[in-house]
């Protein structure tokens, strides 16, 4: 009977733990330099092989918002985020609301062989 009144907290705790673990993994990738996030339309010395699409996240904490966006990109299979932008909205009550977005991309395999000499492929503005 207590189970019916209390809801299913076990599923919620498990999902929250998985999300926290994923954010920590993405944070480690970013801090170690293995997952670049750049404001430009390409990454220097890397050719974009596939564009996976827009990734975005919103929230009240800047770090959680940034790494939430990066986690969504990693979940799509991205190797980087290009065209990164962020926005901060200030509310009259003193709170801040952060928005981060960018384009999730994968690099072409030619980069591992030293490239093909054509230079980096860039997104068109």
Backbone atoms as SQL, in Angstrom:
CREATE TABLE atoms (id INTEGER PRIMARY KEY, chain TEXT, resi INTEGER, resn TEXT, atom TEXT, x REAL, y REAL, z REAL);
INSERT INTO atoms VALUES
  (1, 'A', 1, 'UNK', 'N', 0.810, -1.189, 0.000),
  (2, 'A', 1, 'UNK', 'CA', 0.000, 0.000, 0.000),
  (3, 'A', 1, 'UNK', 'C', 0.857, 1.259, 0.000),
  (4, 'A', 2, 'UNK', 'N', 1.939, 1.226, 0.735),
  (5, 'A', 2, 'UNK', 'CA', 2.841, 2.370, 0.783),
  (6, 'A', 2, 'UNK', 'C', 3.431, 2.650, -0.602),
  (7, 'A', 3, 'UNK', 'N', 3.677, 1.603, -1.361),
  (8, 'A', 3, 'UNK', 'CA', 4.210, 1.754, -2.708),
  (9, 'A', 3, 'UNK', 'C', 3.266, 2.569, -3.585),
  (10, 'A', 4, 'UNK', 'N', 1.981, 2.339, -3.467),
  (11, 'A', 4, 'UNK', 'CA', 1.000, 3.054, -4.274),
  (12, 'A', 4, 'UNK', 'C', 0.928, 4.531, -3.918),
  (13, 'A', 5, 'UNK', 'N', 1.117, 4.852, -2.665),
  (14, 'A', 5, 'UNK', 'CA', 1.044, 6.249, -2.240),
  (15, 'A', 5, 'UNK', 'C', 2.320, 7.025, -2.534),
  (16, 'A', 6, 'UNK', 'N', 3.450, 6.351, -2.480),
  (17, 'A', 6, 'UNK', 'CA', 4.729, 7.032, -2.616),
  (18, 'A', 6, 'UNK', 'C', 5.219, 7.176, -4.041),
  (19, 'A', 7, 'UNK', 'N', 4.630, 6.505, -4.974),
  (20, 'A', 7, 'UNK', 'CA', 5.107, 6.572, -6.345),
  (21, 'A', 7, 'UNK', 'C', 6.271, 5.617, -6.554),
  (22, 'A', 8, 'UNK', 'N', 6.897, 5.709, -7.707),
  (23, 'A', 8, 'UNK', 'CA', 8.005, 4.822, -8.039),
  (24, 'A', 8, 'UNK', 'C', 9.304, 5.617, -8.007),
  (25, 'A', 9, 'UNK', 'N', 9.832, 5.834, -6.822),
  (26, 'A', 9, 'UNK', 'CA', 11.054, 6.619, -6.658),
  (27, 'A', 9, 'UNK', 'C', 12.287, 5.901, -7.179),
  (28, 'A', 10, 'UNK', 'N', 12.253, 4.583, -7.235),
  (29, 'A', 10, 'UNK', 'CA', 13.420, 3.822, -7.664),
  (30, 'A', 10, 'UNK', 'C', 13.793, 4.157, -9.109),
  (31, 'A', 11, 'UNK', 'N', 12.804, 4.247, -9.990),
  (32, 'A', 11, 'UNK', 'CA', 13.067, 4.599, -11.387),
  (33, 'A', 11, 'UNK', 'C', 13.622, 6.011, -11.501),
  (34, 'A', 12, 'UNK', 'N', 13.075, 6.930, -10.742),
  (35, 'A', 12, 'UNK', 'CA', 13.534, 8.320, -10.788),
  (36, 'A', 12, 'UNK', 'C', 14.969, 8.433, -10.298),
  (37, 'A', 13, 'UNK', 'N', 15.316, 7.731, -9.226),
  (38, 'A', 13, 'UNK', 'CA', 16.690, 7.769, -8.705),
  (39, 'A', 13, 'UNK', 'C', 17.659, 7.161, -9.698),
  (40, 'A', 14, 'UNK', 'N', 17.256, 6.076, -10.353),
  (41, 'A', 14, 'UNK', 'CA', 18.115, 5.409, -11.324),
  (42, 'A', 14, 'UNK', 'C', 18.369, 6.309, -12.536),
  (43, 'A', 15, 'UNK', 'N', 17.330, 6.971, -13.027),
  (44, 'A', 15, 'UNK', 'CA', 17.470, 7.877, -14.170),
  (45, 'A', 15, 'UNK', 'C', 18.344, 9.072, -13.808),
  (46, 'A', 16, 'UNK', 'N', 18.172, 9.605, -12.609),
  (47, 'A', 16, 'UNK', 'CA', 18.979, 10.746, -12.171),
  (48, 'A', 16, 'UNK', 'C', 20.447, 10.353, -12.034),
  (49, 'A', 17, 'UNK', 'N', 20.722, 9.162, -11.523),
  (50, 'A', 17, 'UNK', 'CA', 22.098, 8.687, -11.384),
  (51, 'A', 17, 'UNK', 'C', 22.742, 8.492, -12.752),
  (52, 'A', 18, 'UNK', 'N', 21.999, 7.962, -13.717),
  (53, 'A', 18, 'UNK', 'CA', 22.530, 7.771, -15.067),
  (54, 'A', 18, 'UNK', 'C', 22.833, 9.108, -15.724),
  (55, 'A', 19, 'UNK', 'N', 21.961, 10.095, -15.526),
  (56, 'A', 19, 'UNK', 'CA', 22.181, 11.416, -16.108),
  (57, 'A', 19, 'UNK', 'C', 23.410, 12.078, -15.491),
  (58, 'A', 20, 'UNK', 'N', 23.580, 11.968, -14.181),
  (59, 'A', 20, 'UNK', 'CA', 24.741, 12.543, -13.505),
  (60, 'A', 20, 'UNK', 'C', 26.021, 11.887, -13.989),
  (61, 'A', 21, 'UNK', 'N', 25.998, 10.567, -14.162),
  (62, 'A', 21, 'UNK', 'CA', 27.169, 9.845, -14.657),
  (63, 'A', 21, 'UNK', 'C', 27.515, 10.293, -16.071),
  (64, 'A', 22, 'UNK', 'N', 26.499, 10.485, -16.911),
  (65, 'A', 22, 'UNK', 'CA', 26.718, 10.935, -18.281),
  (66, 'A', 22, 'UNK', 'C', 27.314, 12.339, -18.301),
  (67, 'A', 23, 'UNK', 'N', 26.814, 13.245, -17.457),
  (68, 'A', 23, 'UNK', 'CA', 27.354, 14.604, -17.398),
  (69, 'A', 23, 'UNK', 'C', 28.804, 14.598, -16.947),
  (70, 'A', 24, 'UNK', 'N', 29.156, 13.742, -16.009),
  (71, 'A', 24, 'UNK', 'CA', 30.547, 13.655, -15.544),
  (72, 'A', 24, 'UNK', 'C', 31.455, 13.130, -16.654),
  (73, 'A', 25, 'UNK', 'N', 30.970, 12.169, -17.426),
  (74, 'A', 25, 'UNK', 'CA', 31.763, 11.628, -18.540),
  (75, 'A', 25, 'UNK', 'C', 31.998, 12.697, -19.596),
  (76, 'A', 26, 'UNK', 'N', 30.969, 13.465, -19.918),
  (77, 'A', 26, 'UNK', 'CA', 31.091, 14.535, -20.907),
  (78, 'A', 26, 'UNK', 'C', 32.010, 15.635, -20.386),
  (79, 'A', 27, 'UNK', 'N', 31.902, 15.959, -19.109),
  (80, 'A', 27, 'UNK', 'CA', 32.780, 16.969, -18.505),
  (81, 'A', 27, 'UNK', 'C', 34.245, 16.549, -18.637),
  (82, 'A', 28, 'UNK', 'N', 34.528, 15.274, -18.389),
  (83, 'A', 28, 'UNK', 'CA', 35.891, 14.762, -18.509),
  (84, 'A', 28, 'UNK', 'C', 36.375, 14.830, -19.960),
  (85, 'A', 29, 'UNK', 'N', 35.513, 14.497, -20.919),
  (86, 'A', 29, 'UNK', 'CA', 35.883, 14.599, -22.335),
  (87, 'A', 29, 'UNK', 'C', 36.234, 16.033, -22.710),
  (88, 'A', 30, 'UNK', 'N', 35.425, 16.989, -22.260),
  (89, 'A', 30, 'UNK', 'CA', 35.650, 18.397, -22.596),
  (90, 'A', 30, 'UNK', 'C', 36.918, 18.932, -21.939),
  (91, 'A', 31, 'UNK', 'N', 37.085, 18.675, -20.661),
  (92, 'A', 31, 'UNK', 'CA', 38.240, 19.200, -19.925),
  (93, 'A', 31, 'UNK', 'C', 39.543, 18.610, -20.456),
  (94, 'A', 32, 'UNK', 'N', 39.521, 17.357, -20.886),
  (95, 'A', 32, 'UNK', 'CA', 40.735, 16.725, -21.407),
  (96, 'A', 32, 'UNK', 'C', 41.038, 17.135, -22.847),
  (97, 'A', 33, 'UNK', 'N', 40.135, 17.876, -23.487),
  (98, 'A', 33, 'UNK', 'CA', 40.375, 18.342, -24.848),
  (99, 'A', 33, 'UNK', 'C', 39.959, 17.368, -25.929),
  (100, 'A', 34, 'UNK', 'N', 39.271, 16.306, -25.576),
  (101, 'A', 34, 'UNK', 'CA', 38.860, 15.310, -26.570),
  (102, 'A', 34, 'UNK', 'C', 37.509, 15.611, -27.190),
  (103, 'A', 35, 'UNK', 'N', 36.815, 16.619, -26.677),
  (104, 'A', 35, 'UNK', 'CA', 35.522, 17.022, -27.238),
  (105, 'A', 35, 'UNK', 'C', 35.522, 18.543, -27.383),
  (106, 'A', 36, 'UNK', 'N', 35.946, 19.047, -28.560),
  (107, 'A', 36, 'UNK', 'CA', 36.016, 20.505, -28.735),
  (108, 'A', 36, 'UNK', 'C', 34.640, 21.147, -28.912),
  (109, 'A', 37, 'UNK', 'N', 34.485, 22.308, -28.304),
  (110, 'A', 37, 'UNK', 'CA', 33.297, 23.148, -28.471),
  (111, 'A', 37, 'UNK', 'C', 33.816, 24.512, -28.888),
  (112, 'A', 38, 'UNK', 'N', 33.515, 24.919, -30.135),
  (113, 'A', 38, 'UNK', 'CA', 34.073, 26.158, -30.679),
  (114, 'A', 38, 'UNK', 'C', 32.961, 27.065, -31.193),
  (115, 'A', 39, 'UNK', 'N', 33.247, 28.363, -31.198),
  (116, 'A', 39, 'UNK', 'CA', 32.276, 29.336, -31.695),
  (117, 'A', 39, 'UNK', 'C', 32.382, 29.521, -33.199),
  (118, 'A', 40, 'UNK', 'N', 33.441, 29.038, -33.804),
  (119, 'A', 40, 'UNK', 'CA', 33.645, 29.188, -35.241),
  (120, 'A', 40, 'UNK', 'C', 32.859, 28.124, -36.003),
  (121, 'A', 41, 'UNK', 'N', 32.905, 28.207, -37.332),
  (122, 'A', 41, 'UNK', 'CA', 32.147, 27.264, -38.153),
  (123, 'A', 41, 'UNK', 'C', 32.927, 25.995, -38.477),
  (124, 'A', 42, 'UNK', 'N', 34.069, 25.803, -37.880),
  (125, 'A', 42, 'UNK', 'CA', 34.860, 24.604, -38.084),
  (126, 'A', 42, 'UNK', 'C', 35.953, 24.510, -37.043),
  (127, 'A', 43, 'UNK', 'N', 36.581, 23.337, -36.974),
  (128, 'A', 43, 'UNK', 'CA', 37.689, 23.113, -36.053),
  (129, 'A', 43, 'UNK', 'C', 38.964, 23.080, -36.879),
  (130, 'A', 44, 'UNK', 'N', 39.955, 23.841, -36.446),
  (131, 'A', 44, 'UNK', 'CA', 41.201, 23.945, -37.197),
  (132, 'A', 44, 'UNK', 'C', 41.849, 22.570, -37.353),
  (133, 'A', 45, 'UNK', 'N', 42.326, 22.280, -38.555),
  (134, 'A', 45, 'UNK', 'CA', 43.008, 21.039, -38.916),
  (135, 'A', 45, 'UNK', 'C', 42.119, 19.802, -38.831),
  (136, 'A', 46, 'UNK', 'N', 40.813, 19.974, -38.802),
  (137, 'A', 46, 'UNK', 'CA', 39.886, 18.850, -38.811),
  (138, 'A', 46, 'UNK', 'C', 38.821, 19.113, -39.859),
  (139, 'A', 47, 'UNK', 'N', 38.478, 18.102, -40.612),
  (140, 'A', 47, 'UNK', 'CA', 37.465, 18.222, -41.656),
  (141, 'A', 47, 'UNK', 'C', 36.144, 17.643, -41.147),
  (142, 'A', 48, 'UNK', 'N', 35.069, 18.401, -41.294),
  (143, 'A', 48, 'UNK', 'CA', 33.750, 17.938, -40.861),
  (144, 'A', 48, 'UNK', 'C', 33.229, 16.937, -41.882),
  (145, 'A', 49, 'UNK', 'N', 32.935, 15.742, -41.411),
  (146, 'A', 49, 'UNK', 'CA', 32.441, 14.697, -42.294),
  (147, 'A', 49, 'UNK', 'C', 30.928, 14.589, -42.299),
  (148, 'A', 50, 'UNK', 'N', 30.305, 14.898, -41.165),
  (149, 'A', 50, 'UNK', 'CA', 28.856, 14.736, -41.055),
  (150, 'A', 50, 'UNK', 'C', 28.302, 15.720, -40.031),
  (151, 'A', 51, 'UNK', 'N', 27.212, 16.366, -40.399),
  (152, 'A', 51, 'UNK', 'CA', 26.517, 17.282, -39.490),
  (153, 'A', 51, 'UNK', 'C', 25.341, 16.526, -38.886),
  (154, 'A', 52, 'UNK', 'N', 25.314, 16.446, -37.559),
  (155, 'A', 52, 'UNK', 'CA', 24.272, 15.686, -36.867),
  (156, 'A', 52, 'UNK', 'C', 23.079, 16.536, -36.466),
  (157, 'A', 53, 'UNK', 'N', 23.248, 17.851, -36.455),
  (158, 'A', 53, 'UNK', 'CA', 22.120, 18.728, -36.164),
  (159, 'A', 53, 'UNK', 'C', 22.324, 19.600, -34.943),
  (160, 'A', 54, 'UNK', 'N', 21.292, 20.365, -34.658),
  (161, 'A', 54, 'UNK', 'CA', 21.311, 21.318, -33.558),
  (162, 'A', 54, 'UNK', 'C', 21.211, 20.598, -32.216),
  (163, 'A', 55, 'UNK', 'N', 22.020, 21.052, -31.264),
  (164, 'A', 55, 'UNK', 'CA', 21.892, 20.603, -29.879),
  (165, 'A', 55, 'UNK', 'C', 21.727, 21.842, -29.016),
  (166, 'A', 56, 'UNK', 'N', 20.847, 21.764, -28.042),
  (167, 'A', 56, 'UNK', 'CA', 20.568, 22.921, -27.187),
  (168, 'A', 56, 'UNK', 'C', 20.197, 22.446, -25.794),
  (169, 'A', 57, 'UNK', 'N', 20.366, 23.341, -24.840),
  (170, 'A', 57, 'UNK', 'CA', 19.963, 23.058, -23.471),
  (171, 'A', 57, 'UNK', 'C', 19.697, 24.380, -22.770),
  (172, 'A', 58, 'UNK', 'N', 18.742, 24.374, -21.851),
  (173, 'A', 58, 'UNK', 'CA', 18.405, 25.571, -21.077),
  (174, 'A', 58, 'UNK', 'C', 18.334, 25.213, -19.602),
  (175, 'A', 59, 'UNK', 'N', 18.669, 26.177, -18.754),
  (176, 'A', 59, 'UNK', 'CA', 18.591, 25.926, -17.322),
  (177, 'A', 59, 'UNK', 'C', 19.028, 27.121, -16.509),
  (178, 'A', 60, 'UNK', 'N', 19.024, 26.943, -15.197),
  (179, 'A', 60, 'UNK', 'CA', 19.360, 28.027, -14.276),
  (180, 'A', 60, 'UNK', 'C', 20.828, 28.027, -13.861),
  (181, 'A', 61, 'UNK', 'N', 21.586, 26.992, -14.196),
  (182, 'A', 61, 'UNK', 'CA', 23.004, 26.899, -13.858),
  (183, 'A', 61, 'UNK', 'C', 23.811, 26.836, -15.149),
  (184, 'A', 62, 'UNK', 'N', 24.819, 27.701, -15.289),
  (185, 'A', 62, 'UNK', 'CA', 25.560, 27.793, -16.552),
  (186, 'A', 62, 'UNK', 'C', 26.320, 26.510, -16.871),
  (187, 'A', 63, 'UNK', 'N', 26.981, 25.914, -15.888),
  (188, 'A', 63, 'UNK', 'CA', 27.742, 24.691, -16.147),
  (189, 'A', 63, 'UNK', 'C', 26.825, 23.523, -16.493),
  (190, 'A', 64, 'UNK', 'N', 25.759, 23.385, -15.757),
  (191, 'A', 64, 'UNK', 'CA', 24.824, 22.299, -16.027),
  (192, 'A', 64, 'UNK', 'C', 24.208, 22.449, -17.419),
  (193, 'A', 65, 'UNK', 'N', 23.941, 23.682, -17.819),
  (194, 'A', 65, 'UNK', 'CA', 23.377, 23.937, -19.139),
  (195, 'A', 65, 'UNK', 'C', 24.382, 23.593, -20.231),
  (196, 'A', 66, 'UNK', 'N', 25.632, 24.042, -20.067),
  (197, 'A', 66, 'UNK', 'CA', 26.672, 23.777, -21.063),
  (198, 'A', 66, 'UNK', 'C', 26.922, 22.280, -21.206),
  (199, 'A', 67, 'UNK', 'N', 27.139, 21.603, -20.088),
  (200, 'A', 67, 'UNK', 'CA', 27.438, 20.177, -20.162),
  (201, 'A', 67, 'UNK', 'C', 26.204, 19.352, -20.526),
  (202, 'A', 68, 'UNK', 'N', 25.019, 19.861, -20.260),
  (203, 'A', 68, 'UNK', 'CA', 23.802, 19.204, -20.731),
  (204, 'A', 68, 'UNK', 'C', 23.720, 19.227, -22.249),
  (205, 'A', 69, 'UNK', 'N', 24.088, 20.374, -22.846),
  (206, 'A', 69, 'UNK', 'CA', 24.124, 20.484, -24.300),
  (207, 'A', 69, 'UNK', 'C', 25.174, 19.529, -24.869),
  (208, 'A', 70, 'UNK', 'N', 26.360, 19.516, -24.262),
  (209, 'A', 70, 'UNK', 'CA', 27.429, 18.638, -24.734),
  (210, 'A', 70, 'UNK', 'C', 27.028, 17.169, -24.598),
  (211, 'A', 71, 'UNK', 'N', 26.322, 16.818, -23.529),
  (212, 'A', 71, 'UNK', 'CA', 25.874, 15.437, -23.343),
  (213, 'A', 71, 'UNK', 'C', 24.886, 15.031, -24.431),
  (214, 'A', 72, 'UNK', 'N', 24.018, 15.937, -24.818),
  (215, 'A', 72, 'UNK', 'CA', 23.076, 15.635, -25.908),
  (216, 'A', 72, 'UNK', 'C', 23.824, 15.401, -27.217),
  (217, 'A', 73, 'UNK', 'N', 24.889, 16.166, -27.444),
  (218, 'A', 73, 'UNK', 'CA', 25.687, 15.972, -28.656),
  (219, 'A', 73, 'UNK', 'C', 26.397, 14.621, -28.622),
  (220, 'A', 74, 'UNK', 'N', 26.991, 14.276, -27.487),
  (221, 'A', 74, 'UNK', 'CA', 27.679, 12.991, -27.356),
  (222, 'A', 74, 'UNK', 'C', 26.687, 11.844, -27.539),
  (223, 'A', 75, 'UNK', 'N', 25.486, 11.983, -27.018),
  (224, 'A', 75, 'UNK', 'CA', 24.466, 10.942, -27.188),
  (225, 'A', 75, 'UNK', 'C', 24.062, 10.765, -28.644),
  (226, 'A', 76, 'UNK', 'N', 24.204, 11.818, -29.457),
  (227, 'A', 76, 'UNK', 'CA', 23.930, 11.720, -30.894),
  (228, 'A', 76, 'UNK', 'C', 25.100, 11.109, -31.653),
  (229, 'A', 77, 'UNK', 'N', 26.254, 10.972, -30.994),
  (230, 'A', 77, 'UNK', 'CA', 27.441, 10.430, -31.643),
  (231, 'A', 77, 'UNK', 'C', 28.393, 11.497, -32.142),
  (232, 'A', 78, 'UNK', 'N', 28.256, 12.713, -31.668),
  (233, 'A', 78, 'UNK', 'CA', 29.095, 13.822, -32.129),
  (234, 'A', 78, 'UNK', 'C', 30.504, 13.720, -31.568),
  (235, 'A', 79, 'UNK', 'N', 31.440, 14.307, -32.312),
  (236, 'A', 79, 'UNK', 'CA', 32.823, 14.407, -31.872),
  (237, 'A', 79, 'UNK', 'C', 33.194, 15.842, -31.532),
  (238, 'A', 80, 'UNK', 'N', 32.310, 16.794, -31.829),
  (239, 'A', 80, 'UNK', 'CA', 32.557, 18.211, -31.526),
  (240, 'A', 80, 'UNK', 'C', 31.259, 18.991, -31.678),
  (241, 'A', 81, 'UNK', 'N', 31.293, 20.226, -31.183),
  (242, 'A', 81, 'UNK', 'CA', 30.205, 21.178, -31.397),
  (243, 'A', 81, 'UNK', 'C', 30.815, 22.416, -32.027),
  (244, 'A', 82, 'UNK', 'N', 30.267, 22.832, -33.168),
  (245, 'A', 82, 'UNK', 'CA', 30.723, 24.056, -33.833),
  (246, 'A', 82, 'UNK', 'C', 29.593, 25.078, -33.793),
  (247, 'A', 83, 'UNK', 'N', 29.949, 26.342, -33.955),
  (248, 'A', 83, 'UNK', 'CA', 28.955, 27.404, -33.954),
  (249, 'A', 83, 'UNK', 'C', 28.279, 27.575, -32.607),
  (250, 'A', 84, 'UNK', 'N', 29.030, 27.354, -31.535),
  (251, 'A', 84, 'UNK', 'CA', 28.466, 27.432, -30.180),
  (252, 'A', 84, 'UNK', 'C', 28.087, 28.865, -29.835),
  (253, 'A', 85, 'UNK', 'N', 26.912, 29.026, -29.244),
  (254, 'A', 85, 'UNK', 'CA', 26.461, 30.332, -28.757),
  (255, 'A', 85, 'UNK', 'C', 25.712, 30.137, -27.456),
  (256, 'A', 86, 'UNK', 'N', 25.728, 31.175, -26.644),
  (257, 'A', 86, 'UNK', 'CA', 24.974, 31.116, -25.391),
  (258, 'A', 86, 'UNK', 'C', 24.256, 32.430, -25.167),
  (259, 'A', 87, 'UNK', 'N', 23.214, 32.355, -24.383),
  (260, 'A', 87, 'UNK', 'CA', 22.394, 33.520, -24.082),
  (261, 'A', 87, 'UNK', 'C', 22.022, 33.461, -22.603),
  (262, 'A', 88, 'UNK', 'N', 21.990, 34.627, -21.971),
  (263, 'A', 88, 'UNK', 'CA', 21.585, 34.705, -20.569),
  (264, 'A', 88, 'UNK', 'C', 20.427, 35.680, -20.470),
  (265, 'A', 89, 'UNK', 'N', 19.338, 35.236, -19.882),
  (266, 'A', 89, 'UNK', 'CA', 18.177, 36.103, -19.657),
  (267, 'A', 89, 'UNK', 'C', 18.095, 36.414, -18.168),
  (268, 'A', 90, 'UNK', 'N', 17.963, 37.683, -17.863),
  (269, 'A', 90, 'UNK', 'CA', 17.848, 38.123, -16.474),
  (270, 'A', 90, 'UNK', 'C', 16.388, 38.418, -16.169),
  (271, 'A', 91, 'UNK', 'N', 15.881, 37.841, -15.109),
  (272, 'A', 91, 'UNK', 'CA', 14.491, 38.037, -14.716),
  (273, 'A', 91, 'UNK', 'C', 14.394, 39.089, -13.616),
  (274, 'A', 92, 'UNK', 'N', 13.258, 39.749, -13.502),
  (275, 'A', 92, 'UNK', 'CA', 13.090, 40.790, -12.473),
  (276, 'A', 92, 'UNK', 'C', 13.306, 40.300, -11.041),
  (277, 'A', 93, 'UNK', 'N', 13.093, 39.015, -10.799),
  (278, 'A', 93, 'UNK', 'CA', 13.287, 38.500, -9.439),
  (279, 'A', 93, 'UNK', 'C', 14.755, 38.248, -9.107),
  (280, 'A', 94, 'UNK', 'N', 15.646, 38.515, -10.059),
  (281, 'A', 94, 'UNK', 'CA', 17.079, 38.368, -9.826),
  (282, 'A', 94, 'UNK', 'C', 17.675, 37.071, -10.333),
  (283, 'A', 95, 'UNK', 'N', 16.858, 36.160, -10.817),
  (284, 'A', 95, 'UNK', 'CA', 17.386, 34.896, -11.316),
  (285, 'A', 95, 'UNK', 'C', 17.877, 35.047, -12.756),
  (286, 'A', 96, 'UNK', 'N', 18.727, 34.112, -13.164),
  (287, 'A', 96, 'UNK', 'CA', 19.264, 34.079, -14.526),
  (288, 'A', 96, 'UNK', 'C', 18.816, 32.785, -15.190),
  (289, 'A', 97, 'UNK', 'N', 18.608, 32.844, -16.490),
  (290, 'A', 97, 'UNK', 'CA', 18.204, 31.672, -17.256),
  (291, 'A', 97, 'UNK', 'C', 19.162, 31.540, -18.430),
  (292, 'A', 98, 'UNK', 'N', 19.895, 30.433, -18.500),
  (293, 'A', 98, 'UNK', 'CA', 20.934, 30.233, -19.503),
  (294, 'A', 98, 'UNK', 'C', 20.411, 29.376, -20.651),
  (295, 'A', 99, 'UNK', 'N', 20.813, 29.726, -21.873),
  (296, 'A', 99, 'UNK', 'CA', 20.524, 28.929, -23.064),
  (297, 'A', 99, 'UNK', 'C', 21.829, 28.730, -23.818),
  (298, 'A', 100, 'UNK', 'N', 22.140, 27.489, -24.171),
  (299, 'A', 100, 'UNK', 'CA', 23.335, 27.163, -24.948),
  (300, 'A', 100, 'UNK', 'C', 22.902, 26.356, -26.165),
  (301, 'A', 101, 'UNK', 'N', 23.509, 26.643, -27.312),
  (302, 'A', 101, 'UNK', 'CA', 23.205, 25.841, -28.490),
  (303, 'A', 101, 'UNK', 'C', 24.371, 25.856, -29.465),
  (304, 'A', 102, 'UNK', 'N', 24.400, 24.853, -30.319),
  (305, 'A', 102, 'UNK', 'CA', 25.450, 24.714, -31.317),
  (306, 'A', 102, 'UNK', 'C', 25.092, 23.575, -32.258),
  (307, 'A', 103, 'UNK', 'N', 25.996, 23.278, -33.182),
  (308, 'A', 103, 'UNK', 'CA', 25.781, 22.225, -34.168),
  (309, 'A', 103, 'UNK', 'C', 26.686, 21.041, -33.858),
  (310, 'A', 104, 'UNK', 'N', 26.104, 19.875, -33.656),
  (311, 'A', 104, 'UNK', 'CA', 26.859, 18.654, -33.378),
  (312, 'A', 104, 'UNK', 'C', 27.401, 18.097, -34.692),
  (313, 'A', 105, 'UNK', 'N', 28.703, 17.777, -34.711),
  (314, 'A', 105, 'UNK', 'CA', 29.339, 17.282, -35.931),
  (315, 'A', 105, 'UNK', 'C', 30.227, 16.079, -35.631),
  (316, 'A', 106, 'UNK', 'N', 30.491, 15.321, -36.689),
  (317, 'A', 106, 'UNK', 'CA', 31.489, 14.258, -36.659),
  (318, 'A', 106, 'UNK', 'C', 32.568, 14.627, -37.656),
  (319, 'A', 107, 'UNK', 'N', 33.797, 14.245, -37.362),
  (320, 'A', 107, 'UNK', 'CA', 34.903, 14.513, -38.270),
  (321, 'A', 107, 'UNK', 'C', 35.011, 13.391, -39.294),
  (322, 'A', 108, 'UNK', 'N', 35.578, 13.721, -40.457),
  (323, 'A', 108, 'UNK', 'CA', 35.772, 12.693, -41.476),
  (324, 'A', 108, 'UNK', 'C', 36.933, 11.799, -41.063),
  (325, 'A', 109, 'UNK', 'N', 36.916, 10.587, -41.539),
  (326, 'A', 109, 'UNK', 'CA', 37.953, 9.614, -41.184),
  (327, 'A', 109, 'UNK', 'C', 39.294, 9.950, -41.819),
  (328, 'A', 110, 'UNK', 'N', 39.308, 10.797, -42.830),
  (329, 'A', 110, 'UNK', 'CA', 40.544, 11.160, -43.517),
  (330, 'A', 110, 'UNK', 'C', 41.527, 11.849, -42.593),
  (331, 'A', 111, 'UNK', 'N', 41.033, 12.460, -41.513),
  (332, 'A', 111, 'UNK', 'CA', 41.904, 13.159, -40.573),
  (333, 'A', 111, 'UNK', 'C', 42.897, 12.218, -39.907),
  (334, 'A', 112, 'UNK', 'N', 42.500, 10.987, -39.680),
  (335, 'A', 112, 'UNK', 'CA', 43.387, 10.039, -39.015),
  (336, 'A', 112, 'UNK', 'C', 44.553, 9.641, -39.911),
  (337, 'A', 113, 'UNK', 'N', 44.375, 9.751, -41.230),
  (338, 'A', 113, 'UNK', 'CA', 45.426, 9.389, -42.174),
  (339, 'A', 113, 'UNK', 'C', 46.273, 10.580, -42.578),
  (340, 'A', 114, 'UNK', 'N', 46.086, 11.713, -41.944),
  (341, 'A', 114, 'UNK', 'CA', 46.864, 12.892, -42.286),
  (342, 'A', 114, 'UNK', 'C', 46.124, 13.846, -43.189),
  (343, 'A', 115, 'UNK', 'N', 44.876, 13.590, -43.481),
  (344, 'A', 115, 'UNK', 'CA', 44.079, 14.509, -44.295),
  (345, 'A', 115, 'UNK', 'C', 44.255, 14.258, -45.771),
  (346, 'A', 116, 'UNK', 'N', 43.446, 14.942, -46.576),
  (347, 'A', 116, 'UNK', 'CA', 43.511, 14.775, -48.019),
  (348, 'A', 116, 'UNK', 'C', 44.071, 16.007, -48.706),
  (349, 'A', 117, 'UNK', 'N', 44.502, 17.009, -47.929),
  (350, 'A', 117, 'UNK', 'CA', 45.125, 18.186, -48.507),
  (351, 'A', 117, 'UNK', 'C', 44.160, 19.252, -48.979),
  (352, 'A', 118, 'UNK', 'N', 42.865, 19.059, -48.839),
  (353, 'A', 118, 'UNK', 'CA', 41.892, 20.035, -49.307),
  (354, 'A', 118, 'UNK', 'C', 41.553, 21.087, -48.265),
  (355, 'A', 119, 'UNK', 'N', 42.068, 20.956, -47.066),
  (356, 'A', 119, 'UNK', 'CA', 41.750, 21.908, -46.006),
  (357, 'A', 119, 'UNK', 'C', 40.449, 21.541, -45.326),
  (358, 'A', 120, 'UNK', 'N', 40.127, 22.236, -44.257),
  (359, 'A', 120, 'UNK', 'CA', 38.926, 21.888, -43.498),
  (360, 'A', 120, 'UNK', 'C', 37.648, 22.287, -44.210),
  (361, 'A', 121, 'UNK', 'N', 36.652, 21.445, -44.113),
  (362, 'A', 121, 'UNK', 'CA', 35.320, 21.760, -44.610),
  (363, 'A', 121, 'UNK', 'C', 34.625, 22.585, -43.550),
  (364, 'A', 122, 'UNK', 'N', 34.003, 23.679, -43.938),
  (365, 'A', 122, 'UNK', 'CA', 33.366, 24.561, -42.972),
  (366, 'A', 122, 'UNK', 'C', 31.869, 24.618, -43.248),
  (367, 'A', 123, 'UNK', 'N', 31.110, 24.865, -42.210),
  (368, 'A', 123, 'UNK', 'CA', 29.676, 25.057, -42.367),
  (369, 'A', 123, 'UNK', 'C', 29.425, 26.373, -43.070),
  (370, 'A', 124, 'UNK', 'N', 28.406, 26.415, -43.899),
  (371, 'A', 124, 'UNK', 'CA', 28.050, 27.651, -44.581),
  (372, 'A', 124, 'UNK', 'C', 27.158, 28.479, -43.681),
  (373, 'A', 125, 'UNK', 'N', 27.439, 29.766, -43.592),
  (374, 'A', 125, 'UNK', 'CA', 26.656, 30.650, -42.718),
  (375, 'A', 125, 'UNK', 'C', 25.356, 31.040, -43.371);
